[in-house]
């Protein structure tokens, strides 16, 4: 774990030799030691090369979380392949588009995901069929070539969540993943650590914690389907020290009756990323859940990352923290000009961990890049923000979600924060919709609390909000909804809300 670059597969081998019986992966009653994981990785890598998978070829996997999925991901890396983890929650059309883009040499599926994918010439291996998978595996002791992999070799292709349209394949390198491992050293990952994960393995949200845990020789406990009570039971049972959760999961956990009865004292650090994490929820986690709370702000594409150690800066919970060490975060205007301190603009970032580009989409890659006067490459985030006097980044909203009404900029996150102050509101999302009078106007979709006062209605909420905001910020309408549409990692799908409003 020194500063010299190592591949993740080689670190697994090192831990297997040093502590063969140390648990690496746990799911339910299944435990896979480092020795067993290392041996399984060898058999999978040998089978992939036997089937013609060469270094640099893509291996796709579309399945629910399992120890076998995890082993496959790691083994494909050992064989020199590039892994494309696909979301089984995607539509059949979206999966077809991702597969056409990835052009995998092999496809691993479970029964549920396999039913969505049309037959093709790509060899398909069932992850959830024990007998079939065992037949496919290479025999124990089979030889294979473990290729040397430089830091700039492609590691995986992560497809964007599709919250803004057709997913793009984000190509990350081994060096980028190594930077995540190096960053993880400051968060107390050790061979005695236990990381509880209840987000999917196809998500970068999960992988930024999954890989550093294994690189340090710790144990990963996998929870394929999240539920608040089950999560807390697992955390107690395994004495979890680390976890990654998205804001909606924190929200459900903190709202669970009897949360305080659970013994969570083993936690060293809890992490959050992927979606806006409101200050009140951060404060609640800090007050009632032992251990540090760290928020990462960044993109799967890489570029700059900001980190908020909330337990160290309880007065900065409205921010996403300061730029990480070695990360350069700047703000630019609509014309790509760098802005001075104190200004509001689009966030761009440069760091040691940046995507190689969008797979097979050079034009999209160019659109995501910004270069400073010295020619240094930055990644555009599409987020609008400003730095406070102490250098903490305050996010205002997604640039694409900005509502321009009568020439005034309206940030939906401002209105959402006010709506959540209403005692009857559990969650809210604000989007801009076309207006003949103003060009655009904001409307809100609101989820009521289960204990909301009977008679709470949409018009009453609209009037309540409008009495508390500026004239240009007033809502044109409120729609009550049972649940906000979200991606598998908790991002609100505002595109679907706009479509729903247009459909009405």
PEZI-V132747 format. One record per backbone hydrogen bond with DSSP energy under -0.5 kcal/mol. NH is the residue of the N-H (numbers start at 0). CO is the residue of the C=O. If there is no record, write none. Layout:
BEGIN
NH_CO / NH_CO
END
This chain:
BEGIN
10_6 / 11_7 / 12_8 / 13_9 / 14_10 / 15_11 / 16_12 / 17_13 / 18_14 / 21_18 / 23_31 / 24_31 / 25_219 / 26_29 / 29_26 / 31_24 / 32_30 / 33_21 / 34_19 / 36_32 / 37_33 / 38_34 / 39_35 / 40_36 / 41_37 / 42_38 / 43_39 / 44_40 / 45_41 / 46_42 / 47_43 / 48_44 / 49_45 / 50_46 / 51_48 / 52_47 / 53_51 / 55_79 / 56_53 / 58_81 / 59_105 / 60_83 / 61_107 / 69_65 / 70_66 / 71_67 / 72_68 / 73_69 / 74_70 / 75_71 / 76_72 / 77_73 / 78_74 / 79_76 / 80_75 / 81_56 / 82_80 / 82_154 / 83_58 / 84_82 / 85_60 / 85_83 / 87_85 / 89_86 / 94_90 / 95_91 / 96_92 / 97_93 / 98_94 / 99_95 / 100_96 / 101_97 / 102_98 / 104_57 / 105_57 / 106_122 / 107_59 / 108_124 / 109_61 / 113_109 / 114_110 / 115_112 / 116_112 / 116_113 / 117_115 / 122_104 / 124_106 / 126_108 / 126_124 / 127_108 / 128_125 / 129_127 / 132_128 / 133_129 / 134_130 / 135_131 / 136_132 / 137_42 / 141_138 / 145_143 / 146_144 / 149_147 / 152_149 / 154_171 / 155_171 / 156_82 / 157_155 / 157_169 / 158_84 / 158_156 / 159_167 / 164_161 / 169_157 / 169_167 / 170_168 / 170_356 / 171_155 / 171_169 / 173_152 / 174_150 / 176_172 / 177_173 / 178_174 / 179_175 / 180_176 / 181_177 / 182_178 / 183_179 / 184_180 / 184_181 / 185_182 / 186_183 / 187_184 / 188_183 / 192_189 / 194_218 / 195_193 / 195_241 / 196_194 / 196_220 / 197_243 / 202_199 / 205_202 / 206_202 / 207_203 / 208_205 / 209_205 / 210_206 / 212_208 / 213_209 / 214_210 / 215_211 / 216_213 / 217_212 / 218_192 / 219_23 / 220_194 / 220_218 / 221_25 / 221_219 / 222_196 / 223_221 / 230_226 / 231_227 / 232_228 / 233_229 / 234_230 / 235_231 / 236_232 / 237_233 / 238_234 / 238_235 / 239_234 / 240_193 / 241_193 / 242_268 / 243_195 / 244_270 / 248_245 / 249_245 / 250_246 / 251_247 / 252_248 / 253_249 / 254_250 / 255_252 / 258_255 / 260_257 / 261_258 / 263_261 / 266_263 / 267_240 / 268_240 / 269_291 / 270_242 / 271_293 / 272_244 / 277_275 / 281_277 / 282_278 / 283_279 / 284_280 / 285_281 / 286_282 / 287_283 / 288_284 / 289_287 / 291_267 / 293_269 / 294_307 / 295_271 / 296_305 / 297_295 / 301_298 / 302_352 / 305_296 / 306_321 / 307_294 / 308_306 / 309_292 / 309_307 / 310_292 / 311_308 / 312_308 / 315_312 / 316_313 / 318_315 / 319_392 / 321_306 / 323_304 / 326_323 / 327_349 / 328_326 / 329_347 / 331_345 / 332_336 / 335_332 / 338_330 / 342_339 / 344_384 / 345_331 / 346_382 / 347_329 / 348_378 / 349_327 / 353_351 / 354_300 / 355_170 / 356_170 / 358_168 / 360_357 / 364_360 / 365_361 / 366_362 / 367_363 / 367_364 / 368_365 / 369_377 / 371_375 / 374_371 / 377_369 / 378_348 / 379_367 / 380_346 / 383_396 / 384_344 / 385_393 / 387_391 / 390_387 / 392_320 / 393_385 / 394_392 / 395_383 / 396_383 / 398_381 / 400_397 / 401_397 / 401_398 / 402_409 / 403_401 / 404_402 / 404_407 / 405_403 / 405_437 / 407_404 / 409_402 / 411_409 / 413_410 / 414_410 / 415_411 / 416_412 / 417_413 / 418_414 / 419_415 / 420_417 / 421_418 / 424_421 / 425_423 / 425_446 / 426_446 / 428_444 / 430_442 / 432_440 / 434_438 / 438_434 / 439_437 / 440_432 / 442_430 / 443_476 / 444_428 / 445_478 / 446_426 / 447_445 / 448_423 / 451_448 / 455_452 / 460_456 / 461_457 / 462_458 / 463_459 / 464_460 / 465_461 / 466_462 / 467_464 / 472_469 / 473_469 / 473_470 / 475_441 / 476_441 / 478_443 / 480_445 / 486_490 / 489_486 / 492_484 / 493_491 / 494_162 / 495_492 / 496_492 / 497_493 / 498_494 / 499_495 / 500_496 / 501_497 / 502_498 / 503_499
END
